[in-house]
């Protein structure tokens, strides 16, 4: 696989919110494909991982900005054009797939593209496809492990901004998107942020799904779940994809989430036998009735800087457990999201940013 990238969009630091100085125009630098020979390991019988493909890069700062739509209009055979986006650091490779209902690449290719050492680097690949069932568009996602989730909250905000670039939409716009979780309605605001109607949360245990026994009607709310010998209090919510939300365990009722070893505990929740479809897991710290902080272990992607559906599930769980009101700021490692669970229609609304980072081409 070979890559070429043209970085032409302003980049904003997610942590400091300051716009970086534009890259001055410079002559393109081309690099020959690099071979990675197998190195001799000091320890007998162990060899380092070697990529099964080669990469060449050509970077160029263009003299003027190019819109994503003009870049993606090119349709060379065997070449995948893409735009890299992120929503609070949860990053995705966006692909214009509007002329076909089949993804341009396979899940196996998506794994390679998402590799942060030997590929483009991303939490997933998102395809903008023709709408079905009367919707304007269809969104499909391949995770970095090749699995396909039903939906992604940060991903749908990136999707909305991507569509706006492709269709040359200016100002406030609203459209309908078919996803594996059903109908999703994003609306681009005048300030560039995206508000998404995420629909109603699913609380029935069998529909989340979880094998934990319902303890509040048909729902699982602040129920005990033993993970690696520790009893955690969990609430199970689906936002079209399954979430297990915890605010603490028997030894730590008020979690200090920054101290958690997420890489160790996260997979044990994800693959727990109580979650037949695996699960996303959110660990939450409460600051006030309107201010929460979370870290997430995403099903199929691991620890990420943000999870939109997870933030929605966290607010729903906090309301059900009496810990917060229906409108909250949720702090994630990549930045804050505004979440509202409205009583009027029982829908959850998420508002947050999505930013284009760069565009490029990958030879398949």
NORRA-V962558 format. One record per residue. N is the residue number from 1. SS is DSSP state (h for helix, s for strand, l for the rest). PHI is phi as a letter, one per 40 degrees, with the letter a starting at -180 (NA if undefined). NEAR is the number of other C-alpha atoms within 10 Angstrom. Layout:
# NORRA-V962558
N|SS|PHI|NEAR ; N|SS|PHI|NEAR
This chain:
# NORRA-V962558
1|l|NA|16 ; 2|s|b|16 ; 3|s|b|22 ; 4|s|b|19 ; 5|s|b|20 ; 6|s|b|19 ; 7|l|c|20 ; 8|l|b|22 ; 9|l|b|20 ; 10|l|c|15 ; 11|l|b|18 ; 12|s|b|15 ; 13|l|c|11 ; 14|l|c|17 ; 15|l|c|11 ; 16|l|b|8 ; 17|l|g|10 ; 18|l|b|10 ; 19|s|c|11 ; 20|l|c|10 ; 21|l|c|9 ; 22|l|c|11 ; 23|l|c|15 ; 24|l|c|10 ; 25|l|c|11 ; 26|l|a|11 ; 27|l|c|10 ; 28|l|c|12 ; 29|s|b|9 ; 30|s|b|12 ; 31|l|b|11 ; 32|l|c|10 ; 33|l|d|14 ; 34|l|b|11 ; 35|l|c|11 ; 36|l|b|12 ; 37|l|c|8 ; 38|l|c|11 ; 39|l|c|10 ; 40|l|c|11 ; 41|l|c|10 ; 42|l|c|8 ; 43|l|c|7 ; 44|l|c|7 ; 45|l|g|7 ; 46|l|b|9 ; 47|l|b|12 ; 48|l|c|9 ; 49|l|c|9 ; 50|l|b|12 ; 51|l|c|15 ; 52|l|c|9 ; 53|l|a|14 ; 54|l|b|15 ; 55|l|b|19 ; 56|l|b|16 ; 57|l|b|19 ; 58|s|b|16 ; 59|s|b|17 ; 60|l|a|19 ; 61|l|c|18 ; 62|l|c|17 ; 63|l|c|11 ; 64|l|a|9 ; 65|l|c|11 ; 66|l|b|14 ; 67|l|c|14 ; 68|h|d|24 ; 69|h|c|17 ; 70|h|c|11 ; 71|h|c|17 ; 72|h|c|18 ; 73|l|c|11 ; 74|l|c|11 ; 75|l|b|10 ; 76|l|c|9 ; 77|l|c|8 ; 78|l|g|10 ; 79|s|b|15 ; 80|s|b|19 ; 81|s|c|24 ; 82|s|a|23 ; 83|s|b|23 ; 84|s|c|23 ; 85|s|b|26 ; 86|s|a|25 ; 87|s|b|26 ; 88|l|f|25 ; 89|l|g|23 ; 90|s|c|23 ; 91|s|b|26 ; 92|s|a|30 ; 93|s|c|29 ; 94|s|c|25 ; 95|s|b|22 ; 96|s|c|23 ; 97|s|b|18 ; 98|l|c|16 ; 99|l|c|9 ; 100|l|a|12 ; 101|l|c|15 ; 102|l|b|13 ; 103|l|d|19 ; 104|l|c|17 ; 105|l|b|15 ; 106|l|c|11 ; 107|h|d|19 ; 108|h|c|13 ; 109|h|c|17 ; 110|h|c|26 ; 111|h|d|21 ; 112|h|c|22 ; 113|h|c|24 ; 114|h|c|24 ; 115|l|c|16 ; 116|l|c|12 ; 117|l|b|10 ; 118|l|b|16 ; 119|l|b|21 ; 120|l|c|21 ; 121|l|g|19 ; 122|l|a|24 ; 123|l|c|29 ; 124|s|i|28 ; 125|s|b|29 ; 126|s|b|26 ; 127|s|b|24 ; 128|s|c|25 ; 129|s|b|22 ; 130|s|c|18 ; 131|l|c|17 ; 132|l|b|13 ; 133|l|f|10 ; 134|l|g|9 ; 135|l|c|16 ; 136|l|c|14 ; 137|s|a|20 ; 138|s|b|23 ; 139|s|b|24 ; 140|s|b|24 ; 141|s|b|27 ; 142|s|b|28 ; 143|s|c|24 ; 144|l|c|26 ; 145|l|c|19 ; 146|l|g|20 ; 147|l|c|17 ; 148|l|b|17 ; 149|l|c|19 ; 150|l|c|17 ; 151|l|a|23 ; 152|l|a|27 ; 153|h|c|26 ; 154|h|c|30 ; 155|h|c|28 ; 156|h|c|28 ; 157|h|c|28 ; 158|h|c|27 ; 159|h|d|28 ; 160|h|c|28 ; 161|h|c|23 ; 162|h|c|24 ; 163|h|c|19 ; 164|h|c|19 ; 165|h|c|16 ; 166|h|c|18 ; 167|l|c|11 ; 168|l|f|12 ; 169|l|c|12 ; 170|l|b|12 ; 171|l|g|10 ; 172|l|c|14 ; 173|s|a|14 ; 174|s|b|15 ; 175|s|a|14 ; 176|s|b|18 ; 177|s|b|25 ; 178|s|c|22 ; 179|s|b|22 ; 180|l|c|17 ; 181|l|c|16 ; 182|s|h|12 ; 183|s|c|16 ; 184|s|b|21 ; 185|s|b|19 ; 186|s|c|24 ; 187|s|b|20 ; 188|s|c|24 ; 189|l|c|17 ; 190|l|c|11 ; 191|l|c|9 ; 192|l|g|16 ; 193|l|c|18 ; 194|s|b|25 ; 195|s|b|22 ; 196|s|b|24 ; 197|s|c|19 ; 198|s|c|26 ; 199|s|g|19 ; 200|s|c|16 ; 201|l|c|21 ; 202|s|b|20 ; 203|l|b|24 ; 204|l|c|18 ; 205|h|d|23 ; 206|h|c|15 ; 207|h|c|16 ; 208|h|c|25 ; 209|l|b|22 ; 210|l|a|26 ; 211|l|c|14 ; 212|l|c|19 ; 213|l|c|15 ; 214|l|d|17 ; 215|l|b|12 ; 216|s|a|14 ; 217|l|g|10 ; 218|l|c|13 ; 219|s|b|23 ; 220|l|b|26 ; 221|l|b|24 ; 222|l|f|21 ; 223|s|b|18 ; 224|s|c|18 ; 225|s|b|19 ; 226|s|c|14 ; 227|s|b|12 ; 228|l|f|10 ; 229|l|g|7 ; 230|s|b|12 ; 231|s|c|15 ; 232|s|b|21 ; 233|s|c|19 ; 234|s|b|26 ; 235|s|b|27 ; 236|s|b|30 ; 237|s|b|31 ; 238|s|b|26 ; 239|l|b|26 ; 240|l|g|23 ; 241|l|b|25 ; 242|s|c|30 ; 243|s|b|33 ; 244|s|b|28 ; 245|s|b|30 ; 246|s|b|27 ; 247|s|b|26 ; 248|s|i|20 ; 249|s|b|17 ; 250|l|c|11 ; 251|l|c|10 ; 252|l|a|10 ; 253|l|c|13 ; 254|l|b|13 ; 255|l|c|18 ; 256|l|b|16 ; 257|h|c|18 ; 258|h|c|13 ; 259|h|c|7 ; 260|l|c|13 ; 261|l|c|9 ; 262|h|c|18 ; 263|h|c|11 ; 264|h|c|9 ; 265|h|c|14 ; 266|h|d|22 ; 267|h|c|20 ; 268|h|c|15 ; 269|h|c|23 ; 270|h|d|24 ; 271|l|b|15 ; 272|l|c|17 ; 273|l|c|13 ; 274|l|c|17 ; 275|l|b|20 ; 276|l|c|14 ; 277|l|b|16 ; 278|l|g|23 ; 279|l|a|28 ; 280|s|c|29 ; 281|s|b|31 ; 282|s|b|26 ; 283|s|b|24 ; 284|s|b|26 ; 285|s|b|22 ; 286|s|b|18 ; 287|s|c|11 ; 288|s|a|13 ; 289|l|c|16 ; 290|l|b|18 ; 291|s|a|18 ; 292|s|b|22 ; 293|s|b|23 ; 294|s|b|28 ; 295|s|b|25 ; 296|s|b|26 ; 297|s|b|27 ; 298|s|c|24 ; 299|l|c|25 ; 300|l|g|21 ; 301|l|b|17 ; 302|s|g|20 ; 303|s|c|20 ; 304|s|b|18 ; 305|l|c|20 ; 306|l|a|28 ; 307|l|a|29 ; 308|h|c|29 ; 309|h|c|26 ; 310|h|c|32 ; 311|h|c|33 ; 312|h|c|28 ; 313|h|c|29 ; 314|h|c|31 ; 315|h|c|29 ; 316|h|d|29 ; 317|h|c|27 ; 318|h|c|26 ; 319|h|c|16 ; 320|h|c|18 ; 321|l|c|14 ; 322|l|g|10 ; 323|l|c|16 ; 324|l|a|21 ; 325|l|c|17 ; 326|l|c|17 ; 327|s|b|19 ; 328|s|a|23 ; 329|s|c|19 ; 330|s|b|24 ; 331|s|c|19 ; 332|s|b|23 ; 333|l|d|19 ; 334|l|c|18 ; 335|s|h|19 ; 336|s|c|21 ; 337|s|b|23 ; 338|s|b|20 ; 339|s|b|26 ; 340|s|b|21 ; 341|s|b|24 ; 342|l|c|13 ; 343|l|c|9 ; 344|l|c|6 ; 345|l|b|9 ; 346|l|g|12 ; 347|s|c|15 ; 348|s|b|24 ; 349|s|b|20 ; 350|s|b|23 ; 351|s|b|23 ; 352|s|a|22 ; 353|l|c|22 ; 354|l|a|24 ; 355|s|b|23 ; 356|s|c|23 ; 357|s|b|17 ; 358|s|a|18 ; 359|s|b|23 ; 360|s|a|22 ; 361|s|b|20 ; 362|s|b|20 ; 363|s|c|15 ; 364|l|c|13
